[in-house]
Amino acid sequence: MTDRDDPSAVSELVVEHRMAGEVAIVTVRGEVDAATGAQLEQAVRTCLARTRGGFCVLDLTVVRFLGGHGLAVLLKVSRSAEKLQQPLRIVVDSNRPVVAPIELTGLEEFLALYHSVEEALHA
């Protein structure tokens, strides 16, 4: 039995906010699953409220697990950002725990994905 199979296991998500000029950046570390999905959603909403650069950057390069609930949250917050006319630019680098589920579900067609924070800032 793995920790993820154990319902008593605690998922961990660490959220850091910063600014790059007028653009808000939120970096997420840890696991995005049913237990932490709401925390991710709130982090992006905070990022959208703080940004003055016309878009927000979500850095997932150090996420070590992205479950189905996390994928649903990404799609939801991305759509919310579009409605606010503040697109969400998601940085995934080559992080397989993040890229694999996004590609498997076809969400790369709906999410604005970038390989680095710098690329997302200057796109």
Secondary structure, 3 states (H helix, E strand, C coil): CCHHHCCCCCCCEEEEEEEECCEEEEEEEEEECCCCHHHHHHHHHHHHHHCCCCCEEEEEEEEEEECHHHHHHHHHHHHHHHHCCCCEEEECCCCHHHHHHHHHHCHHHCCEEECCHHHHHHC
